[in-house]
Amino acid sequence: MTSSLPGTDVVDEARRESAVPGIQLRELRKTFGPVVAVEHLDLDILDGEFFAMLGPSGSGKTTVLRMIAGFERPTAGTIRLGGVDATTLPPFRRDVNTVFQDYALFPHMSVDQNIAYGLRVRRVPKAERARRVGEALEMVRLSGYGTRKPSELSGGQRQRVALARALVNRPRVLLLDEPLGALDLKLREQMQLELKAIQREVGITFVFVTHDQDEALTLCDRLAVFNEGRVEQLGSADEVYESPATLFVATFVGTSNVVSGEAARAIYGQDGTFAIRPERVRIGAPGADHSEAISVEGTVREVVYVGAVTRVVVDVPPGAAISAVLLNDSARRDTVRRGDRISLSWDRDAARPITS
């Protein structure tokens, strides 16, 4: 991708270096009758970053996105966009555009007409509209598709048209509500990389809502993990994955071995709850010297082939199960079988203490 949207300043250094976040949410609350969807949310999203809101259905993430867009009015709290209070502004008064999962393209309009629709509403001159539509199509790699109807496009192409239509208006913030959810796995992975490249190119703030942990980790600069209307953890992808703050984050973002109670006392010699990622666990022969690490012996319960890796589930006393993974190019993969007695070990700092 070599083109960009002219006049947007592409990567606007003044914005990105500003002390004022692109989006500020303070004491944000939203209720639907007796149901509390979002509870006392404080969140800053920086100008020019790719920010993900990750969580299961009903966790509040989409409600937050709809409040930022202006489609829902907060029950309490404030929303500031670029330092300006936008809490009560209608959607058309906010410097924000939204891309939805169903794309919401006009079926009777051509690709060009769909992308130009917002420009036409704003009375942008015809020549300027044509130029900007052409540049937007080039940016999403759909040059030459302008005369087609949405029904003549693939799912990935329709998603790109929706993205071009949102970006052609040059918003300060682009909100994306699970826009890849309708795509098959291979196309979704391809579009993840393209979205990241487009965001880097245009330099505006992307706020991406998803329930897919891999998608959030792949795309974002930072992410907020939502649960029951609250943010359980906020940080970079590697911070959230490597150092989960709560039991929910440890089990929702990736896979973790969670050890607590009697098992924690037996393995670590102390009370508490600890999370260990399976890829940090090493497999060895019984009786191997693990003096510099945490170690335990157990019996292999399951050996499961999962494409690139094989997952090994081991029963260890007293009554715990710990998973480890072996790369499928590893010579050890074929030597581990159900019923085998093996040892497991991991570095002491790989076990993260977490709260419930």
DOZAPA-760238 format. One record per residue: residue number from 1; residue in three letters; x, y, z of N, C-alpha, C in turn. Coordinates in steps of 0.05 Angstrom, whole numbers, plus 5000, padded with zeros to 4 digits. Layout:
BEGIN
  resi  resn   nxx   nyy   nzz  caxx  cayy  cazz   cxx   cyy   czz
   NUM   ALA     X     Y     Z     X     Y     Z     X     Y     Z
...
# end
This chain:
BEGIN
  resi  resn   nxx   nyy   nzz  caxx  cayy  cazz   cxx   cyy   czz
     1   MET  5017  4976  5000  5000  5000  5000  5017  5025  5000
     2   THR  5013  5042  4981  5030  5065  4979  5014  5091  4981
     3   SER  4988  5090  4977  4972  5115  4977  4962  5121  5005
     4   SER  4953  5145  5008  4942  5154  5034  4920  5174  5028
     5   LEU  4904  5180  5048  4883  5199  5044  4895  5227  5046
     6   PRO  4894  5243  5024  4906  5269  5025  4890  5288  5043
     7   GLY  4905  5306  5056  4891  5326  5072  4887  5316  5101
     8   THR  4892  5290  5106  4888  5279  5133  4913  5283  5150
     9   ASP  4934  5292  5137  4961  5294  5150  4972  5267  5156
    10   VAL  4958  5246  5146  4966  5218  5148  4973  5211  5177
    11   VAL  4999  5214  5185  5005  5210  5213  5010  5238  5225
    12   ASP  4989  5248  5237  4989  5276  5246  5005  5278  5272
    13   GLU  5030  5288  5270  5048  5288  5293  5037  5305  5315
    14   ALA  5024  5327  5308  5013  5344  5329  4993  5329  5346
    15   ARG  4976  5312  5333  4957  5296  5348  4971  5276  5366
    16   ARG  4989  5261  5354  5001  5238  5368  5018  5247  5391
    17   GLU  5029  5272  5390  5046  5282  5411  5030  5298  5432
    18   SER  5004  5302  5426  4988  5318  5444  4984  5304  5470
    19   ALA  4983  5320  5492  4978  5308  5518  4949  5300  5522
    20   VAL  4932  5309  5504  4903  5303  5506  4897  5277  5491
    21   PRO  4887  5257  5504  4880  5232  5490  4859  5236  5469
    22   GLY  4859  5219  5449  4838  5221  5428  4811  5216  5440
    23   ILE  4808  5197  5458  4783  5190  5471  4788  5189  5501
    24   GLN  4771  5203  5516  4772  5201  5545  4744  5194  5555
    25   LEU  4743  5172  5570  4718  5163  5583  4722  5165  5613
    26   ARG  4704  5179  5626  4706  5184  5655  4680  5176  5669
    27   GLU  4682  5158  5689  4660  5149  5705  4636  5141  5687
    28   LEU  4642  5128  5665  4621  5121  5646  4604  5098  5656
    29   ARG  4578  5102  5655  4559  5082  5665  4536  5080  5645
    30   LYS  4526  5055  5641  4503  5051  5623  4486  5029  5634
    31   THR  4461  5035  5639  4442  5014  5648  4419  5012  5628
    32   PHE  4408  4988  5626  4384  4983  5610  4364  4972  5630
    33   GLY  4347  4989  5641  4329  4981  5662  4345  4972  5686
    34   PRO  4341  4948  5697  4356  4939  5720  4383  4927  5713
    35   VAL  4389  4924  5686  4414  4912  5678  4436  4933  5675
    36   VAL  4458  4929  5689  4481  4947  5687  4500  4936  5665
    37   ALA  4501  4950  5643  4518  4941  5620  4547  4951  5623
    38   VAL  4550  4975  5633  4577  4987  5637  4577  5001  5664
    39   GLU  4598  4996  5680  4598  5006  5707  4624  5022  5712
    40   HIS  4621  5049  5716  4643  5066  5725  4669  5061  5710
    41   LEU  4668  5066  5684  4691  5061  5667  4707  5086  5663
    42   ASP  4733  5085  5669  4752  5106  5664  4772  5094  5643
    43   LEU  4775  5108  5620  4792  5097  5599  4802  5119  5582
    44   ASP  4828  5119  5576  4840  5138  5556  4850  5122  5532
    45   ILE  4842  5131  5508  4852  5119  5483  4868  5140  5469
    46   LEU  4893  5134  5462  4911  5154  5452  4906  5160  5422
    47   ASP  4912  5184  5414  4911  5191  5386  4929  5173  5370
    48   GLY  4919  5162  5348  4936  5147  5329  4942  5119  5337
    49   GLU  4929  5108  5359  4935  5081  5366  4913  5062  5357
    50   PHE  4921  5037  5354  4902  5015  5348  4894  5003  5374
    51   PHE  4870  5008  5383  4861  5000  5410  4840  4979  5407
    52   ALA  4842  4957  5422  4822  4936  5421  4806  4934  5447
    53   MET  4780  4930  5445  4763  4924  5468  4755  4895  5465
    54   LEU  4765  4878  5483  4762  4849  5481  4745  4839  5504
    55   GLY  4727  4821  5498  4711  4809  5519  4689  4791  5507
    56   PRO  4677  4774  5524  4656  4757  5515  4630  4772  5509
    57   SER  4611  4759  5497  4585  4772  5493  4573  4781  5519
    58   GLY  4562  4805  5520  4550  4816  5544  4569  4828  5564
    59   SER  4594  4832  5556  4614  4843  5574  4614  4873  5575
    60   GLY  4600  4886  5556  4599  4915  5556  4615  4929  5535
    61   LYS  4631  4914  5520  4649  4927  5501  4635  4941  5478
    62   THR  4614  4928  5467  4599  4940  5444  4583  4964  5454
    63   THR  4573  4962  5478  4558  4985  5490  4576  5009  5492
    64   VAL  4601  5005  5501  4620  5027  5503  4625  5039  5475
    65   LEU  4629  5022  5455  4634  5032  5428  4610  5048  5418
    66   ARG  4585  5039  5424  4561  5053  5415  4558  5080  5429
    67   MET  4568  5082  5454  4567  5107  5468  4587  5127  5456
    68   ILE  4611  5117  5449  4631  5134  5436  4620  5144  5410
    69   ALA  4606  5127  5395  4595  5135  5369  4571  5154  5371
    70   GLY  4558  5154  5395  4534  5170  5398  4508  5156  5394
    71   PHE  4509  5129  5389  4485  5114  5385  4471  5107  5411
    72   GLU  4485  5108  5433  4474  5105  5460  4482  5128  5477
    73   ARG  4464  5137  5494  4469  5159  5512  4478  5147  5539
    74   PRO  4500  5156  5551  4508  5145  5577  4488  5151  5599
    75   THR  4484  5133  5617  4468  5138  5640  4482  5158  5659
    76   ALA  4508  5156  5660  4524  5175  5675  4552  5175  5663
    77   GLY  4567  5196  5670  4595  5199  5661  4598  5216  5637
    78   THR  4623  5219  5627  4629  5237  5605  4645  5224  5584
    79   ILE  4642  5233  5559  4658  5224  5536  4670  5249  5524
    80   ARG  4697  5249  5521  4711  5271  5508  4726  5261  5484
    81   LEU  4723  5274  5462  4736  5267  5437  4755  5290  5430
    82   GLY  4781  5284  5430  4801  5305  5425  4799  5328  5444
    83   GLY  4792  5322  5469  4790  5342  5489  4763  5357  5491
    84   VAL  4745  5351  5472  4719  5365  5471  4698  5346  5482
    85   ASP  4681  5357  5500  4659  5342  5512  4639  5334  5490
    86   ALA  4636  5308  5485  4618  5299  5464  4595  5282  5476
    87   THR  4592  5283  5502  4574  5264  5516  4545  5266  5504
    88   THR  4536  5290  5498  4509  5293  5489  4506  5300  5459
    89   LEU  4529  5300  5445  4528  5306  5417  4516  5283  5401
    90   PRO  4499  5289  5380  4489  5268  5363  4511  5256  5346
    91   PRO  4507  5232  5335  4529  5219  5320  4540  5236  5298
    92   PHE  4523  5251  5283  4533  5266  5260  4550  5290  5268
    93   ARG  4550  5297  5294  4566  5319  5303  4593  5309  5314
    94   ARG  4598  5284  5314  4623  5273  5325  4642  5266  5302
    95   ASP  4667  5271  5307  4688  5265  5286  4695  5236  5287
    96   VAL  4675  5219  5283  4677  5190  5287  4661  5176  5265
    97   ASN  4672  5154  5254  4657  5137  5236  4658  5109  5246
    98   THR  4638  5092  5238  4636  5065  5248  4634  5045  5225
    99   VAL  4648  5023  5228  4646  5000  5209  4633  4977  5224
   100   PHE  4611  4967  5214  4596  4946  5228  4602  4919  5216
   101   GLN  4594  4898  5231  4599  4871  5222  4585  4865  5196
   102   ASP  4561  4876  5193  4545  4869  5168  4551  4889  5145
   103   TYR  4570  4907  5149  4580  4926  5129  4560  4948  5123
   104   ALA  4534  4942  5123  4513  4963  5118  4517  4978  5092
   105   LEU  4524  4964  5071  4527  4977  5045  4500  4979  5031
   106   PHE  4496  4999  5015  4471  5003  5000  4472  4984  4976
   107   PRO  4454  4964  4974  4456  4944  4953  4451  4955  4925
   108   HIS  4435  4976  4923  4428  4987  4897  4449  5006  4886
   109   MET  4469  5013  4903  4489  5032  4894  4515  5017  4886
   110   SER  4530  5029  4868  4556  5017  4861  4576  5022  4884
   111   VAL  4599  5010  4881  4620  5014  4901  4627  5043  4903
   112   ASP  4631  5056  4880  4638  5085  4880  4616  5101  4895
   113   GLN  4591  5095  4889  4569  5110  4901  4567  5105  4931
   114   ASN  4572  5080  4940  4572  5074  4968  4593  5091  4983
   115   ILE  4617  5091  4971  4639  5105  4984  4635  5135  4984
   116   ALA  4623  5145  4963  4619  5174  4960  4595  5185  4975
   117   TYR  4579  5167  4986  4553  5175  4998  4556  5197  5019
   118   GLY  4575  5193  5038  4579  5213  5059  4589  5239  5049
   119   LEU  4606  5237  5028  4617  5262  5016  4594  5277  5002
   120   ARG  4576  5262  4990  4554  5276  4976  4536  5289  4996
   121   VAL  4531  5276  5018  4514  5288  5039  4526  5314  5050
   122   ARG  4553  5314  5050  4567  5338  5060  4572  5359  5038
   123   ARG  4561  5353  5014  4562  5372  4992  4591  5377  4982
   124   VAL  4607  5356  4984  4634  5359  4973  4632  5360  4942
   125   PRO  4646  5378  4929  4643  5380  4900  4649  5354  4885
   126   LYS  4635  5350  4862  4636  5325  4848  4665  5316  4841
   127   ALA  4681  5334  4831  4708  5327  4823  4725  5318  4848
   128   GLU  4721  5333  4870  4735  5325  4894  4725  5298  4905
   129   ARG  4699  5293  4902  4689  5267  4910  4702  5245  4894
   130   ALA  4703  5248  4868  4714  5227  4851  4743  5222  4858
   131   ARG  4758  5243  4863  4786  5240  4870  4790  5225  4896
   132   ARG  4774  5233  4916  4777  5220  4942  4768  5191  4942
   133   VAL  4747  5185  4927  4737  5158  4924  4758  5140  4911
   134   GLY  4771  5151  4890  4792  5136  4876  4815  5130  4895
   135   GLU  4823  5149  4911  4845  5145  4929  4838  5126  4952
   136   ALA  4813  5127  4961  4804  5108  4981  4804  5080  4970
   137   LEU  4795  5076  4945  4795  5050  4933  4823  5039  4930
   138   GLU  4842  5056  4922  4869  5048  4920  4881  5040  4947
   139   MET  4873  5054  4968  4883  5048  4994  4875  5020  5004
   140   VAL  4850  5012  4997  4841  4986  5005  4844  4965  4983
   141   ARG  4860  4972  4963  4867  4954  4941  4843  4944  4926
   142   LEU  4825  4962  4919  4802  4956  4903  4799  4974  4878
   143   SER  4821  4985  4869  4821  5002  4845  4809  4985  4822
   144   GLY  4791  4997  4807  4778  4983  4784  4752  4969  4792
   145   TYR  4745  4970  4817  4720  4957  4826  4697  4977  4830
   146   GLY  4702  5002  4823  4682  5023  4830  4655  5020  4818
   147   THR  4652  5007  4795  4626  5005  4781  4611  4980  4790
   148   ARG  4623  4963  4806  4609  4939  4815  4589  4944  4837
   149   LYS  4569  4927  4839  4550  4928  4861  4560  4910  4884
   150   PRO  4552  4915  4909  4561  4898  4931  4556  4868  4927
   151   SER  4534  4862  4913  4527  4833  4909  4548  4819  4891
   152   GLU  4564  4835  4877  4584  4824  4859  4611  4821  4872
   153   LEU  4612  4826  4898  4638  4825  4913  4638  4802  4932
   154   SER  4662  4794  4939  4665  4774  4961  4662  4787  4988
   155   GLY  4660  4771  5009  4657  4782  5036  4681  4801  5043
   156   GLY  4705  4792  5036  4728  4809  5043  4728  4835  5027
   157   GLN  4719  4834  5002  4718  4859  4986  4696  4878  4997
   158   ARG  4674  4867  5005  4653  4884  5017  4663  4897  5043
   159   GLN  4679  4882  5058  4690  4893  5083  4709  4916  5076
   160   ARG  4724  4914  5055  4742  4935  5047  4727  4960  5037
   161   VAL  4705  4955  5023  4688  4978  5014  4677  4993  5039
   162   ALA  4668  4978  5058  4657  4991  5083  4679  5007  5096
   163   LEU  4703  4996  5097  4726  5010  5109  4733  5036  5093
   164   ALA  4733  5034  5066  4739  5057  5050  4718  5078  5054
   165   ARG  4692  5070  5055  4670  5090  5059  4673  5104  5086
   166   ALA  4683  5090  5106  4686  5103  5132  4710  5122  5132
   167   LEU  4731  5114  5119  4756  5130  5119  4755  5154  5100
   168   VAL  4739  5153  5079  4739  5174  5060  4730  5201  5072
   169   ASN  4715  5199  5094  4705  5224  5107  4726  5236  5126
   170   ARG  4749  5222  5128  4772  5232  5144  4764  5237  5173
   171   PRO  4754  5216  5186  4747  5219  5214  4772  5220  5232
   172   ARG  4768  5230  5256  4790  5230  5275  4792  5202  5287
   173   VAL  4769  5188  5290  4768  5162  5303  4752  5143  5285
   174   LEU  4762  5119  5281  4746  5098  5267  4740  5076  5287
   175   LEU  4714  5071  5290  4704  5050  5308  4697  5025  5291
   176   LEU  4706  5002  5299  4702  4977  5284  4689  4957  5302
   177   ASP  4663  4951  5296  4647  4933  5313  4648  4904  5302
   178   GLU  4667  4888  5310  4671  4861  5301  4668  4859  5271
   179   PRO  4684  4875  5256  4680  4877  5226  4689  4852  5211
   180   LEU  4704  4835  5224  4714  4811  5210  4699  4786  5218
   181   GLY  4678  4789  5235  4664  4766  5246  4651  4748  5226
   182   ALA  4643  4759  5203  4628  4744  5183  4647  4730  5163
   183   LEU  4673  4734  5165  4692  4723  5146  4702  4696  5155
   184   ASP  4710  4679  5136  4721  4653  5143  4750  4658  5154
   185   LEU  4761  4637  5167  4785  4640  5182  4808  4651  5166
   186   LYS  4813  4640  5142  4836  4648  5126  4833  4677  5117
   187   LEU  4809  4685  5109  4805  4712  5100  4806  4731  5124
   188   ARG  4796  4722  5147  4798  4739  5170  4827  4745  5178
   189   GLU  4844  4725  5177  4872  4729  5183  4885  4748  5163
   190   GLN  4878  4745  5138  4889  4763  5117  4880  4792  5123
   191   MET  4854  4796  5129  4843  4822  5134  4855  4835  5159
   192   GLN  4862  4818  5179  4875  4829  5203  4901  4844  5196
   193   LEU  4917  4831  5179  4942  4843  5171  4937  4868  5154
   194   GLU  4917  4868  5137  4911  4891  5120  4900  4914  5137
   195   LEU  4883  4908  5156  4873  4929  5174  4896  4943  5189
   196   LYS  4914  4927  5199  4937  4938  5214  4954  4956  5196
   197   ALA  4958  4947  5171  4974  4963  5152  4959  4989  5145
   198   ILE  4933  4988  5141  4918  5011  5134  4918  5031  5158
   199   GLN  4915  5021  5182  4915  5039  5205  4942  5053  5208
   200   ARG  4963  5038  5204  4990  5049  5205  4994  5071  5184
   201   GLU  4982  5066  5161  4985  5085  5139  4970  5111  5143
   202   VAL  4944  5109  5151  4928  5133  5154  4933  5147  5180
   203   GLY  4942  5132  5201  4951  5144  5226  4929  5154  5244
   204   ILE  4904  5146  5239  4882  5155  5257  4877  5134  5278
   205   THR  4861  5141  5298  4855  5123  5320  4835  5102  5311
   206   PHE  4842  5077  5314  4823  5054  5309  4815  5043  5336
   207   VAL  4789  5039  5340  4779  5026  5364  4764  5001  5354
   208   PHE  4775  4978  5361  4766  4953  5350  4753  4936  5371
   209   VAL  4728  4928  5367  4713  4911  5386  4713  4883  5376
   210   THR  4721  4864  5393  4721  4836  5385  4719  4818  5410
   211   HIS  4709  4793  5405  4709  4773  5426  4731  4752  5420
   212   ASP  4746  4757  5398  4767  4738  5389  4794  4747  5400
   213   GLN  4804  4732  5419  4829  4739  5432  4853  4741  5413
   214   ASP  4855  4722  5394  4877  4722  5375  4876  4747  5358
   215   GLU  4852  4755  5350  4848  4779  5334  4858  4804  5349
   216   ALA  4850  4806  5374  4858  4829  5390  4888  4830  5394
   217   LEU  4900  4807  5400  4929  4806  5405  4945  4813  5379
   218   THR  4934  4804  5356  4947  4809  5331  4947  4838  5323
   219   LEU  4924  4851  5328  4920  4878  5316  4929  4901  5334
   220   CYS  4926  4899  5360  4925  4923  5376  4953  4932  5386
   221   ASP  4954  4958  5391  4976  4970  5406  4972  4965  5436
   222   ARG  4947  4970  5444  4938  4964  5472  4910  4952  5471
   223   LEU  4903  4938  5492  4875  4928  5494  4865  4930  5522
   224   ALA  4838  4931  5523  4824  4929  5549  4807  4904  5548
   225   VAL  4810  4888  5569  4795  4863  5572  4770  4869  5589
   226   PHE  4747  4865  5577  4722  4871  5590  4709  4846  5602
   227   ASN  4696  4850  5625  4681  4828  5638  4660  4841  5655
   228   GLU  4635  4834  5649  4612  4844  5665  4612  4874  5669
   229   GLY  4617  4888  5647  4615  4917  5647  4639  4932  5658
   230   ARG  4660  4918  5665  4684  4930  5676  4709  4922  5660
   231   VAL  4730  4937  5662  4755  4930  5650  4771  4914  5671
   232   GLU  4777  4889  5665  4793  4872  5683  4823  4878  5681
   233   GLN  4832  4885  5656  4860  4892  5653  4863  4909  5628
   234   LEU  4882  4927  5630  4889  4946  5608  4919  4945  5604
   235   GLY  4927  4942  5579  4956  4942  5574  4962  4933  5545
   236   SER  4988  4931  5539  4996  4921  5513  4989  4892  5511
   237   ALA  4990  4882  5486  4983  4854  5481  5001  4835  5498
   238   ASP  5027  4840  5497  5045  4822  5512  5042  4825  5542
   239   GLU  5035  4849  5552  5031  4852  5581  5007  4836  5590
   240   VAL  4985  4838  5575  4961  4824  5582  4964  4794  5580
   241   TYR  4978  4785  5559  4982  4756  5555  5002  4744  5575
   242   GLU  5024  4758  5578  5046  4746  5594  5041  4750  5624
   243   SER  5026  4772  5631  5022  4778  5660  4993  4783  5666
   244   PRO  4975  4762  5663  4947  4767  5668  4943  4775  5697
   245   ALA  4925  4795  5701  4922  4806  5728  4901  4791  5744
   246   THR  4882  4778  5730  4860  4765  5744  4856  4737  5732
   247   LEU  4841  4721  5747  4834  4694  5738  4819  4695  5711
   248   PHE  4801  4715  5709  4786  4717  5684  4804  4722  5660
   249   VAL  4823  4741  5663  4841  4747  5641  4859  4723  5634
   250   ALA  4868  4709  5655  4886  4686  5650  4872  4664  5635
   251   THR  4846  4661  5639  4831  4639  5625  4817  4648  5600
   252   PHE  4812  4674  5597  4798  4684  5573  4818  4691  5551
   253   VAL  4841  4702  5558  4861  4710  5538  4882  4688  5537
   254   GLY  4879  4671  5517  4897  4648  5515  4889  4626  5534
   255   THR  4907  4607  5537  4902  4584  5555  4922  4585  5577
   256   SER  4913  4581  5601  4931  4581  5624  4926  4556  5642
   257   ASN  4948  4547  5654  4945  4527  5676  4942  4543  5701
   258   VAL  4919  4541  5714  4913  4555  5739  4916  4536  5762
   259   VAL  4934  4542  5780  4940  4525  5803  4934  4541  5828
   260   SER  4918  4529  5846  4911  4542  5871  4906  4521  5893
   261   GLY  4900  4531  5917  4893  4513  5939  4915  4494  5946
   262   GLU  4907  4468  5951  4926  4448  5959  4948  4444  5938
   263   ALA  4941  4445  5912  4961  4442  5891  4982  4463  5892
   264   ALA  4973  4489  5897  4993  4511  5899  5011  4507  5922
   265   ARG  5001  4497  5945  5018  4493  5968  5038  4470  5963
   266   ALA  5029  4449  5948  5047  4427  5942  5068  4434  5922
   267   ILE  5061  4450  5902  5080  4456  5880  5097  4480  5887
   268   TYR  5085  4501  5898  5100  4526  5904  5107  4530  5933
   269   GLY  5095  4514  5950  5101  4517  5978  5088  4541  5991
   270   GLN  5066  4551  5978  5053  4574  5990  5024  4575  5979
   271   ASP  5007  4589  5994  4980  4593  5985  4979  4614  5963
   272   GLY  4957  4614  5948  4953  4633  5926  4943  4619  5901
   273   THR  4939  4636  5881  4931  4626  5855  4952  4634  5834
   274   PHE  4961  4616  5818  4982  4620  5799  4974  4611  5771
   275   ALA  4983  4626  5751  4976  4620  5723  5002  4615  5708
   276   ILE  5003  4593  5693  5027  4586  5677  5017  4579  5649
   277   ARG  5028  4593  5629  5021  4587  5601  5032  4560  5593
   278   PRO  5017  4543  5579  5027  4517  5571  5053  4517  5555
   279   GLU  5058  4538  5539  5082  4539  5524  5107  4544  5541
   280   ARG  5103  4552  5566  5126  4557  5584  5133  4532  5600
   281   VAL  5117  4510  5596  5122  4485  5611  5139  4466  5594
   282   ARG  5160  4456  5606  5178  4437  5593  5172  4409  5602
   283   ILE  5175  4391  5583  5171  4362  5589  5197  4348  5590
   284   GLY  5201  4331  5611  5225  4316  5614  5220  4288  5625
   285   ALA  5241  4273  5627  5238  4246  5638  5235  4247  5668
   286   PRO  5222  4226  5680  5220  4226  5709  5247  4226  5723
   287   GLY  5248  4241  5744  5273  4243  5759  5294  4262  5748
   288   ALA  5287  4277  5727  5305  4297  5715  5312  4319  5735
   289   ASP  5336  4330  5733  5345  4351  5752  5333  4378  5743
   290   HIS  5315  4388  5760  5302  4414  5754  5307  4433  5778
   291   SER  5331  4432  5789  5337  4447  5814  5334  4477  5811
   292   GLU  5336  4487  5786  5334  4516  5782  5306  4525  5774
   293   ALA  5287  4506  5775  5260  4512  5766  5240  4499  5784
   294   ILE  5215  4507  5779  5192  4493  5791  5189  4467  5776
   295   SER  5185  4445  5790  5181  4420  5776  5161  4402  5791
   296   VAL  5149  4384  5776  5130  4365  5787  5129  4341  5768
   297   GLU  5122  4318  5779  5119  4294  5763  5090  4286  5762
   298   GLY  5082  4273  5739  5055  4264  5737  5051  4244  5715
   299   THR  5026  4237  5709  5019  4217  5690  5004  4230  5667
   300   VAL  5012  4224  5642  5000  4236  5618  4971  4225  5616
   301   ARG  4952  4244  5616  4924  4237  5613  4915  4238  5584
   302   GLU  4924  4258  5569  4916  4261  5541  4939  4272  5524
   303   VAL  4941  4263  5499  4959  4275  5480  4942  4282  5455
   304   VAL  4940  4309  5450  4921  4319  5430  4936  4333  5408
   305   TYR  4933  4324  5384  4945  4338  5361  4929  4362  5354
   306   VAL  4942  4386  5352  4928  4411  5347  4943  4426  5325
   307   GLY  4949  4413  5303  4961  4426  5280  4991  4431  5285
   308   ALA  4998  4456  5291  5026  4463  5294  5038  4452  5319
   309   VAL  5021  4446  5339  5031  4436  5365  5015  4411  5373
   310   THR  5026  4396  5392  5012  4375  5406  5009  4383  5435
   311   ARG  4984  4382  5445  4979  4390  5473  4980  4364  5490
   312   VAL  4995  4366  5511  4998  4343  5530  4986  4351  5557
   313   VAL  4966  4336  5566  4953  4342  5592  4963  4321  5612
   314   VAL  4973  4331  5634  4986  4314  5654  4972  4317  5681
   315   ASP  4965  4294  5693  4954  4294  5720  4976  4294  5740
   316   VAL  4976  4314  5758  4997  4316  5778  4984  4317  5806
   317   PRO  4998  4307  5826  4986  4308  5852  4989  4336  5864
   318   PRO  4970  4345  5881  4947  4330  5890  4922  4338  5875
   319   GLY  4915  4324  5854  4890  4328  5840  4890  4351  5820
   320   ALA  4913  4360  5810  4914  4381  5790  4920  4370  5762
   321   ALA  4915  4385  5742  4922  4378  5714  4937  4401  5702
   322   ILE  4959  4396  5689  4976  4416  5677  4980  4409  5648
   323   SER  4977  4429  5630  4981  4425  5601  5007  4436  5593
   324   ALA  5020  4422  5574  5044  4432  5561  5040  4428  5531
   325   VAL  5056  4442  5515  5054  4439  5486  5082  4432  5474
   326   LEU  5081  4415  5454  5105  4408  5439  5102  4416  5410
   327   LEU  5121  4429  5399  5120  4435  5370  5120  4409  5355
   328   ASN  5105  4408  5333  5102  4383  5318  5126  4376  5301
   329   ASP  5147  4393  5301  5172  4385  5288  5191  4375  5309
   330   SER  5182  4372  5334  5199  4363  5356  5201  4332  5355
   331   ALA  5225  4323  5359  5230  4294  5360  5216  4281  5384
   332   ARG  5211  4297  5405  5198  4287  5429  5169  4281  5426
   333   ARG  5156  4293  5405  5127  4291  5403  5118  4262  5402
   334   ASP  5132  4245  5387  5123  4218  5384  5131  4200  5407
   335   THR  5146  4211  5427  5155  4194  5449  5137  4198  5474
   336   VAL  5117  4216  5473  5099  4221  5496  5073  4208  5489
   337   ARG  5064  4190  5507  5039  4175  5502  5022  4175  5528
   338   ARG  4997  4170  5524  4979  4168  5547  4989  4146  5566
   339   GLY  4988  4153  5592  4996  4134  5613  5026  4137  5620
   340   ASP  5041  4151  5604  5070  4155  5611  5073  4171  5636
   341   ARG  5094  4164  5650  5102  4180  5674  5124  4200  5665
   342   ILE  5119  4226  5668  5138  4246  5659  5141  4268  5680
   343   SER  5161  4285  5676  5165  4308  5693  5159  4333  5678
   344   LEU  5149  4353  5692  5143  4379  5680  5159  4400  5696
   345   SER  5169  4421  5682  5184  4442  5696  5179  4468  5682
   346   TRP  5182  4490  5697  5180  4517  5685  5196  4536  5703
   347   ASP  5205  4557  5690  5220  4578  5705  5203  4590  5727
   348   ARG  5215  4598  5749  5200  4608  5771  5184  4633  5763
   349   ASP  5196  4650  5746  5181  4675  5739  5159  4670  5718
   350   ALA  5157  4645  5708  5135  4639  5689  5108  4636  5702
   351   ALA  5109  4630  5728  5084  4627  5743  5076  4654  5754
   352   ARG  5053  4665  5744  5044  4691  5752  5023  4690  5774
   353   PRO  5028  4703  5797  5006  4704  5817  4984  4722  5807
   354   ILE  4959  4712  5810  4936  4727  5800  4915  4729  5822
   355   THR  4897  4748  5819  4874  4751  5837  4850  4738  5825
   356   SER  4831  4730  5842  4807  4717  5832  4787  4737  5822
# end
